[in-house]
């Protein structure tokens, strides 16, 4: 499932070193366990879908929730950090970005998701 954990920014920001009154930000865990569970999908999709917008997307070392990754944290406009788990698709990261007020090109998101699905199918094929 798709799990959401809400943290007050004042508590969580200390560990992330987040300045106050900033634009929305998204951090994607890129440590070993999340990478093995496909963290490149939400990171790449978030970068592509927010190009030219006032949203910062960055990799993060680890959120300490490795068993339920890939993990994503998002700072919204009112200073709340939301933490998301099992963010393993373009659809899920698109929903997170949309909640932050990011304008999502849903055709682009769908194309990215098709590309991810094609990659998964190709990985299962035996080598020639």
C-alpha positions in Angstrom: 0.0 0.0 0.0 0.8 3.7 -0.2 1.5 4.9 3.3 1.5 8.6 4.4 3.1 9.8 7.7 2.7 13.4 8.8 5.4 15.2 10.7 5.5 18.7 12.0 8.1 20.6 10.1 9.8 21.9 13.2 10.6 18.4 14.3 11.6 16.9 11.0 13.3 19.9 9.6 16.1 19.6 12.1 17.3 16.3 10.6 16.9 17.6 7.0 18.4 21.0 7.7 15.5 22.7 5.9 15.4 26.5 5.8 12.0 28.2 6.6 9.7 29.9 4.1 11.0 28.1 1.0 9.4 26.8 -2.1 8.1 23.2 -2.1 10.8 20.5 -1.9 10.9 16.8 -2.6 13.6 14.5 -1.3 13.8 10.9 -2.6 15.8 8.4 -0.6 18.6 7.0 -2.8 20.3 4.7 -0.3 20.9 1.1 -1.0 17.5 -0.4 0.0 15.4 2.2 -1.7 17.6 2.1 -4.8 17.1 -1.7 -5.0 13.3 -1.1 -4.7 13.3 1.4 -7.6 14.0 4.8 -6.2 15.3 6.0 -9.6 11.7 5.9 -10.8 10.3 8.6 -8.4 13.5 10.6 -8.5 13.7 10.7 -12.3 10.0 11.3 -12.8 10.0 14.1 -10.2 12.9 15.8 -11.9 11.2 15.5 -15.3 7.7 16.6 -14.2 8.9 19.6 -12.2 11.3 21.0 -14.8 10.8 24.8 -15.1 8.7 25.0 -11.9 9.5 26.4 -8.4 10.0 23.0 -6.9 13.3 21.6 -5.7 13.9 17.8 -6.2 16.9 16.2 -4.6 18.2 12.8 -3.6 18.5 12.1 0.1 20.8 9.7 1.8 18.4 7.8 4.1 15.2 8.4 6.0 15.7 5.3 8.2 12.6 3.5 6.9 14.3 1.1 4.6 11.8 -1.8 4.8 9.0 0.3 3.4 10.9 2.2 0.6 11.3 3.8 -1.8 10.7 6.7 0.6 10.0 10.3 -0.3 9.6 13.4 1.9 7.9 16.5 0.7 7.9 20.0 2.2 4.7 21.8 1.3 3.9 25.6 1.2 2.7 25.7 4.8 5.9 24.2 6.2 4.7 20.7 6.8 6.9 17.8 5.9 5.0 14.8 4.6 6.7 11.4 4.4 5.6 8.8 1.8 6.5 5.2 1.6 6.5 2.6 -1.2 6.7 5.4 -3.9 7.6 3.0 -6.7 5.8 4.5 -9.7 5.4 7.6 -11.7 1.7 7.7 -10.8 2.5 7.8 -7.0 5.2 10.6 -7.3 2.8 12.5 -9.6 0.1 12.4 -7.0 2.6 13.7 -4.4 3.8 16.5 -6.7 0.1 17.4 -7.4 -0.6 17.7 -3.7 2.3 20.2 -3.4 0.5 22.4 -6.0 2.8 21.4 -8.9 1.3 21.6 -12.3 1.5 18.0 -13.7 1.5 17.3 -17.4 -0.5 14.1 -17.1 0.3 13.1 -20.7 4.0 13.3 -19.9 3.5 11.4 -16.6 1.6 8.6 -18.5 4.4 8.5 -21.1 7.0 8.2 -18.3 5.0 5.4 -16.7 4.8 3.5 -20.0 8.5 3.8 -20.3 9.0 2.4 -16.8 6.7 -0.5 -17.6 8.5 -1.3 -20.8 11.8 -1.3 -18.9 10.4 -3.8 -16.4 9.2 -6.1 -19.2 12.5 -5.9 -21.0 14.4 -6.8 -17.8 12.4 -10.0 -17.6 13.3 -11.1 -21.1 16.2 -13.6 -21.6 19.3 -12.3 -23.3 19.6 -13.2 -27.0 
